Amino acid sequence: MTLVRDALIDYILSTFGLEKGEVDDNTVLFSDGLLDSFCMVSLISYVESEAGITFRPTEVNLDNLDSVARILAFVERKSG
């Protein structure tokens, strides 16, 4: 399974009620308050399902989840 960048952005926009253009690869999702911890749970579930990976508790952090670019880099490291 693979996580596709455009599908990830579409998921974030549609699931969390954001407008097109509000999120790009480097938009800070959690640190700036665009999304909250409840959104993080949903986002993790989506990423795990699409990428075929499982987050360890120690991997649930802003280094891995605070932007689309960070999410994709984490998935690449985890998958590769």
N, CA, C and O atoms as CSV, one atom per row, in Angstrom:
chain,resi,resn,atom,element,x,y,z
A,1,MET,N,N,0.834,-1.180,0.000
A,1,MET,CA,C,0.000,0.000,0.000
A,1,MET,C,C,0.882,1.248,0.000
A,1,MET,O,O,1.997,1.234,0.521
A,2,THR,N,N,0.381,2.294,-0.575
A,2,THR,CA,C,1.140,3.541,-0.577
A,2,THR,C,C,0.243,4.702,-0.178
A,2,THR,O,O,-0.966,4.700,-0.411
A,3,LEU,N,N,0.867,5.670,0.416
A,3,LEU,CA,C,0.178,6.892,0.783
A,3,LEU,C,C,0.480,7.928,-0.282
A,3,LEU,O,O,1.642,8.273,-0.500
A,4,VAL,N,N,-0.542,8.422,-0.940
A,4,VAL,CA,C,-0.390,9.377,-2.030
A,4,VAL,C,C,-0.575,10.794,-1.486
A,4,VAL,O,O,-1.544,11.086,-0.784
A,5,ARG,N,N,0.363,11.655,-1.822
A,5,ARG,CA,C,0.358,13.031,-1.336
A,5,ARG,C,C,-0.980,13.732,-1.552
A,5,ARG,O,O,-1.563,14.270,-0.610
A,6,ASP,N,N,-1.464,13.726,-2.794
A,6,ASP,CA,C,-2.705,14.437,-3.100
A,6,ASP,C,C,-3.895,13.851,-2.350
A,6,ASP,O,O,-4.778,14.589,-1.912
A,7,ALA,N,N,-3.926,12.539,-2.201
A,7,ALA,CA,C,-5.011,11.895,-1.456
A,7,ALA,C,C,-4.947,12.281,0.018
A,7,ALA,O,O,-5.983,12.472,0.656
A,8,LEU,N,N,-3.734,12.396,0.563
A,8,LEU,CA,C,-3.569,12.803,1.953
A,8,LEU,C,C,-4.083,14.228,2.152
A,8,LEU,O,O,-4.815,14.498,3.104
A,9,ILE,N,N,-3.706,15.122,1.270
A,9,ILE,CA,C,-4.186,16.507,1.378
A,9,ILE,C,C,-5.701,16.554,1.234
A,9,ILE,O,O,-6.369,17.250,1.999
A,10,ASP,N,N,-6.254,15.830,0.272
A,10,ASP,CA,C,-7.715,15.789,0.103
A,10,ASP,C,C,-8.399,15.264,1.355
A,10,ASP,O,O,-9.439,15.784,1.760
A,11,TYR,N,N,-7.820,14.231,1.974
A,11,TYR,CA,C,-8.383,13.682,3.207
A,11,TYR,C,C,-8.394,14.748,4.305
A,11,TYR,O,O,-9.406,14.938,4.981
A,12,ILE,N,N,-7.281,15.432,4.477
A,12,ILE,CA,C,-7.187,16.461,5.515
A,12,ILE,C,C,-8.219,17.569,5.266
A,12,ILE,O,O,-8.906,17.999,6.192
A,13,LEU,N,N,-8.321,18.017,4.037
A,13,LEU,CA,C,-9.263,19.090,3.712
A,13,LEU,C,C,-10.700,18.669,3.959
A,13,LEU,O,O,-11.456,19.382,4.619
A,14,SER,N,N,-11.079,17.519,3.432
A,14,SER,CA,C,-12.479,17.100,3.526
A,14,SER,C,C,-12.862,16.646,4.926
A,14,SER,O,O,-13.975,16.924,5.370
A,15,THR,N,N,-11.991,15.968,5.620
A,15,THR,CA,C,-12.317,15.429,6.938
A,15,THR,C,C,-12.364,16.513,8.010
A,15,THR,O,O,-13.187,16.455,8.923
A,16,PHE,N,N,-11.488,17.490,7.895
A,16,PHE,CA,C,-11.381,18.491,8.947
A,16,PHE,C,C,-11.959,19.845,8.554
A,16,PHE,O,O,-11.738,20.842,9.243
A,17,GLY,N,N,-12.699,19.883,7.448
A,17,GLY,CA,C,-13.438,21.070,7.053
A,17,GLY,C,C,-12.582,22.256,6.655
A,17,GLY,O,O,-12.940,23.404,6.921
A,18,LEU,N,N,-11.465,21.986,6.025
A,18,LEU,CA,C,-10.584,23.066,5.582
A,18,LEU,C,C,-10.820,23.360,4.111
A,18,LEU,O,O,-11.349,22.528,3.374
A,19,GLU,N,N,-10.425,24.538,3.700
A,19,GLU,CA,C,-10.607,24.975,2.321
A,19,GLU,C,C,-9.384,24.628,1.480
A,19,GLU,O,O,-8.260,24.581,1.980
A,20,LYS,N,N,-9.625,24.384,0.190
A,20,LYS,CA,C,-8.527,24.136,-0.736
A,20,LYS,C,C,-7.568,25.323,-0.674
A,20,LYS,O,O,-7.997,26.477,-0.668
A,21,GLY,N,N,-6.299,25.039,-0.629
A,21,GLY,CA,C,-5.290,26.087,-0.521
A,21,GLY,C,C,-4.834,26.339,0.906
A,21,GLY,O,O,-3.814,26.996,1.116
A,22,GLU,N,N,-5.566,25.834,1.892
A,22,GLU,CA,C,-5.162,26.022,3.290
A,22,GLU,C,C,-4.035,25.080,3.699
A,22,GLU,O,O,-3.309,25.346,4.656
A,23,VAL,N,N,-3.897,23.976,2.964
A,23,VAL,CA,C,-2.902,22.972,3.327
A,23,VAL,C,C,-2.031,22.645,2.121
A,23,VAL,O,O,-2.531,22.312,1.047
A,24,ASP,N,N,-0.714,22.746,2.320
A,24,ASP,CA,C,0.239,22.268,1.322
A,24,ASP,C,C,1.250,21.383,2.045
A,24,ASP,O,O,1.044,21.032,3.207
A,25,ASP,N,N,2.314,21.028,1.386
A,25,ASP,CA,C,3.284,20.098,1.972
A,25,ASP,C,C,3.870,20.581,3.293
A,25,ASP,O,O,4.164,19.770,4.171
A,26,ASN,N,N,4.042,21.872,3.443
A,26,ASN,CA,C,4.746,22.404,4.610
A,26,ASN,C,C,3.856,23.150,5.602
A,26,ASN,O,O,4.364,23.746,6.551
A,27,THR,N,N,2.553,23.127,5.401
A,27,THR,CA,C,1.637,23.756,6.351
A,27,THR,C,C,1.763,23.063,7.703
A,27,THR,O,O,1.678,21.838,7.790
A,28,VAL,N,N,1.962,23.842,8.742
A,28,VAL,CA,C,2.064,23.294,10.095
A,28,VAL,C,C,0.649,22.971,10.574
A,28,VAL,O,O,-0.184,23.862,10.740
A,29,LEU,N,N,0.399,21.689,10.791
A,29,LEU,CA,C,-0.955,21.239,11.097
A,29,LEU,C,C,-1.330,21.366,12.571
A,29,LEU,O,O,-2.414,21.852,12.896
A,30,PHE,N,N,-0.455,20.938,13.449
A,30,PHE,CA,C,-0.803,20.868,14.868
A,30,PHE,C,C,-0.155,21.971,15.707
A,30,PHE,O,O,-0.817,22.539,16.576
A,31,SER,N,N,1.096,22.282,15.474
A,31,SER,CA,C,1.802,23.280,16.297
A,31,SER,C,C,1.137,24.649,16.250
A,31,SER,O,O,1.150,25.376,17.243
A,32,ASP,N,N,0.561,25.007,15.116
A,32,ASP,CA,C,-0.102,26.309,14.976
A,32,ASP,C,C,-1.598,26.245,15.272
A,32,ASP,O,O,-2.294,27.253,15.152
A,33,GLY,N,N,-2.102,25.063,15.658
A,33,GLY,CA,C,-3.502,24.944,16.043
A,33,GLY,C,C,-4.484,24.761,14.905
A,33,GLY,O,O,-5.693,24.854,15.119
A,34,LEU,N,N,-3.997,24.501,13.693
A,34,LEU,CA,C,-4.912,24.256,12.578
A,34,LEU,C,C,-5.744,23.000,12.850
A,34,LEU,O,O,-6.944,22.971,12.577
A,35,LEU,N,N,-5.099,21.971,13.387
A,35,LEU,CA,C,-5.772,20.740,13.793
A,35,LEU,C,C,-5.479,20.488,15.266
A,35,LEU,O,O,-4.490,20.989,15.800
A,36,ASP,N,N,-6.350,19.701,15.932
A,36,ASP,CA,C,-6.142,19.395,17.342
A,36,ASP,C,C,-5.864,17.904,17.540
A,36,ASP,O,O,-5.787,17.146,16.573
A,37,SER,N,N,-5.718,17.502,18.772
A,37,SER,CA,C,-5.352,16.113,19.072
A,37,SER,C,C,-6.422,15.116,18.657
A,37,SER,O,O,-6.101,13.969,18.344
A,38,PHE,N,N,-7.677,15.521,18.646
A,38,PHE,CA,C,-8.733,14.622,18.172
A,38,PHE,C,C,-8.563,14.355,16.675
A,38,PHE,O,O,-8.792,13.240,16.206
A,39,CYS,N,N,-8.163,15.375,15.941
A,39,CYS,CA,C,-7.886,15.211,14.513
A,39,CYS,C,C,-6.705,14.279,14.298
A,39,CYS,O,O,-6.676,13.515,13.333
A,40,MET,N,N,-5.735,14.345,15.197
A,40,MET,CA,C,-4.540,13.520,15.059
A,40,MET,C,C,-4.890,12.037,15.077
A,40,MET,O,O,-4.326,11.256,14.311
A,41,VAL,N,N,-5.812,11.648,15.941
A,41,VAL,CA,C,-6.212,10.241,16.027
A,41,VAL,C,C,-6.794,9.782,14.691
A,41,VAL,O,O,-6.451,8.708,14.198
A,42,SER,N,N,-7.654,10.576,14.120
A,42,SER,CA,C,-8.262,10.256,12.831
A,42,SER,C,C,-7.217,10.215,11.720
A,42,SER,O,O,-7.245,9.332,10.862
A,43,LEU,N,N,-6.307,11.166,11.741
A,43,LEU,CA,C,-5.251,11.230,10.732
A,43,LEU,C,C,-4.337,10.013,10.819
A,43,LEU,O,O,-3.969,9.441,9.793
A,44,ILE,N,N,-3.974,9.619,12.017
A,44,ILE,CA,C,-3.135,8.431,12.198
A,44,ILE,C,C,-3.827,7.198,11.651
A,44,ILE,O,O,-3.206,6.385,10.966
A,45,SER,N,N,-5.102,7.056,11.947
A,45,SER,CA,C,-5.868,5.906,11.449
A,45,SER,C,C,-5.857,5.871,9.920
A,45,SER,O,O,-5.668,4.814,9.319
A,46,TYR,N,N,-6.059,7.031,9.299
A,46,TYR,CA,C,-6.045,7.116,7.840
A,46,TYR,C,C,-4.679,6.736,7.280
A,46,TYR,O,O,-4.591,5.945,6.341
A,47,VAL,N,N,-3.624,7.290,7.845
A,47,VAL,CA,C,-2.268,7.025,7.358
A,47,VAL,C,C,-1.942,5.537,7.511
A,47,VAL,O,O,-1.402,4.922,6.591
A,48,GLU,N,N,-2.265,4.966,8.653
A,48,GLU,CA,C,-2.009,3.540,8.853
A,48,GLU,C,C,-2.739,2.694,7.823
A,48,GLU,O,O,-2.168,1.759,7.262
A,49,SER,N,N,-3.985,3.016,7.578
A,49,SER,CA,C,-4.790,2.264,6.622
A,49,SER,C,C,-4.266,2.388,5.195
A,49,SER,O,O,-4.155,1.390,4.482
A,50,GLU,N,N,-3.948,3.594,4.785
A,50,GLU,CA,C,-3.504,3.840,3.414
A,50,GLU,C,C,-2.083,3.352,3.152
A,50,GLU,O,O,-1.782,2.846,2.071
A,51,ALA,N,N,-1.220,3.506,4.138
A,51,ALA,CA,C,0.192,3.168,3.945
A,51,ALA,C,C,0.519,1.737,4.366
A,51,ALA,O,O,1.593,1.228,4.045
A,52,GLY,N,N,-0.393,1.092,5.076
A,52,GLY,CA,C,-0.140,-0.268,5.531
A,52,GLY,C,C,0.928,-0.339,6.608
A,52,GLY,O,O,1.703,-1.293,6.669
A,53,ILE,N,N,0.959,0.678,7.453
A,53,ILE,CA,C,1.928,0.718,8.549
A,53,ILE,C,C,1.176,0.838,9.869
A,53,ILE,O,O,-0.037,1.043,9.898
A,54,THR,N,N,1.925,0.705,10.958
A,54,THR,CA,C,1.373,0.917,12.288
A,54,THR,C,C,2.295,1.849,13.049
A,54,THR,O,O,3.506,1.632,13.099
A,55,PHE,N,N,1.724,2.883,13.638
A,55,PHE,CA,C,2.492,3.794,14.473
A,55,PHE,C,C,2.749,3.144,15.825
A,55,PHE,O,O,1.840,2.582,16.437
A,56,ARG,N,N,3.978,3.222,16.281
A,56,ARG,CA,C,4.292,2.867,17.662
A,56,ARG,C,C,3.971,4.096,18.514
A,56,ARG,O,O,4.007,5.218,18.009
A,57,PRO,N,N,3.663,3.905,19.779
A,57,PRO,CA,C,3.370,5.079,20.618
A,57,PRO,C,C,4.463,6.144,20.588
A,57,PRO,O,O,4.162,7.337,20.624
A,58,THR,N,N,5.718,5.730,20.523
A,58,THR,CA,C,6.820,6.694,20.494
A,58,THR,C,C,6.928,7.441,19.166
A,58,THR,O,O,7.632,8.447,19.077
A,59,GLU,N,N,6.237,6.956,18.136
A,59,GLU,CA,C,6.272,7.597,16.818
A,59,GLU,C,C,5.157,8.626,16.638
A,59,GLU,O,O,5.132,9.357,15.648
A,60,VAL,N,N,4.247,8.677,17.587
A,60,VAL,CA,C,3.151,9.641,17.536
A,60,VAL,C,C,3.664,10.947,18.137
A,60,VAL,O,O,3.555,11.181,19.340
A,61,ASN,N,N,4.220,11.781,17.280
A,61,ASN,CA,C,4.788,13.051,17.723
A,61,ASN,C,C,4.787,14.046,16.561
A,61,ASN,O,O,4.544,13.687,15.409
A,62,LEU,N,N,5.060,15.283,16.893
A,62,LEU,CA,C,5.014,16.331,15.876
A,62,LEU,C,C,6.116,16.197,14.836
A,62,LEU,O,O,5.954,16.668,13.710
A,63,ASP,N,N,7.224,15.572,15.183
A,63,ASP,CA,C,8.276,15.357,14.192
A,63,ASP,C,C,7.756,14.519,13.020
A,63,ASP,O,O,8.210,14.685,11.888
A,64,ASN,N,N,6.825,13.639,13.286
A,64,ASN,CA,C,6.291,12.745,12.252
A,64,ASN,C,C,4.945,13.192,11.685
A,64,ASN,O,O,4.537,12.707,10.629
A,65,LEU,N,N,4.248,14.103,12.361
A,65,LEU,CA,C,2.862,14.378,11.987
A,65,LEU,C,C,2.507,15.845,11.765
A,65,LEU,O,O,1.354,16.140,11.450
A,66,ASP,N,N,3.437,16.766,11.913
A,66,ASP,CA,C,3.055,18.185,11.923
A,66,ASP,C,C,2.913,18.820,10.542
A,66,ASP,O,O,2.593,20.005,10.447
A,67,SER,N,N,3.140,18.068,9.482
A,67,SER,CA,C,2.909,18.581,8.129
A,67,SER,C,C,2.765,17.397,7.172
A,67,SER,O,O,3.125,16.268,7.504
A,68,VAL,N,N,2.249,17.664,6.020
A,68,VAL,CA,C,2.128,16.617,4.997
A,68,VAL,C,C,3.516,16.085,4.652
A,68,VAL,O,O,3.694,14.874,4.517
A,69,ALA,N,N,4.489,16.961,4.510
A,69,ALA,CA,C,5.855,16.534,4.176
A,69,ALA,C,C,6.420,15.618,5.261
A,69,ALA,O,O,7.067,14.618,4.952
A,70,ARG,N,N,6.182,15.951,6.514
A,70,ARG,CA,C,6.683,15.120,7.616
A,70,ARG,C,C,5.980,13.758,7.639
A,70,ARG,O,O,6.613,12.732,7.885
A,71,ILE,N,N,4.692,13.757,7.385
A,71,ILE,CA,C,3.945,12.493,7.352
A,71,ILE,C,C,4.482,11.599,6.242
A,71,ILE,O,O,4.734,10.414,6.464
A,72,LEU,N,N,4.658,12.160,5.052
A,72,LEU,CA,C,5.152,11.367,3.918
A,72,LEU,C,C,6.574,10.875,4.169
A,72,LEU,O,O,6.899,9.743,3.811
A,73,ALA,N,N,7.426,11.697,4.772
A,73,ALA,CA,C,8.786,11.268,5.088
A,73,ALA,C,C,8.776,10.145,6.119
A,73,ALA,O,O,9.547,9.192,6.007
A,74,PHE,N,N,7.913,10.252,7.115
A,74,PHE,CA,C,7.801,9.188,8.116
A,74,PHE,C,C,7.357,7.887,7.489
A,74,PHE,O,O,7.926,6.832,7.770
A,75,VAL,N,N,6.348,7.952,6.644
A,75,VAL,CA,C,5.850,6.741,5.977
A,75,VAL,C,C,6.946,6.131,5.123
A,75,VAL,O,O,7.104,4.911,5.103
A,76,GLU,N,N,7.701,6.952,4.423
A,76,GLU,CA,C,8.799,6.440,3.592
A,76,GLU,C,C,9.863,5.729,4.444
A,76,GLU,O,O,10.334,4.648,4.091
A,77,ARG,N,N,10.229,6.355,5.568
A,77,ARG,CA,C,11.205,5.714,6.466
A,77,ARG,C,C,10.661,4.415,7.032
A,77,ARG,O,O,11.372,3.413,7.113
A,78,LYS,N,N,9.410,4.439,7.418
A,78,LYS,CA,C,8.787,3.265,8.045
A,78,LYS,C,C,8.601,2.129,7.044
A,78,LYS,O,O,8.705,0.957,7.408
A,79,SER,N,N,8.335,2.459,5.823
A,79,SER,CA,C,8.061,1.451,4.793
A,79,SER,C,C,9.339,0.918,4.159
A,79,SER,O,O,9.384,-0.224,3.702
A,80,GLY,N,N,10.359,1.738,4.133
A,80,GLY,CA,C,11.556,1.404,3.378
A,80,GLY,C,C,12.599,0.759,4.180
A,80,GLY,O,O,13.662,0.426,3.657
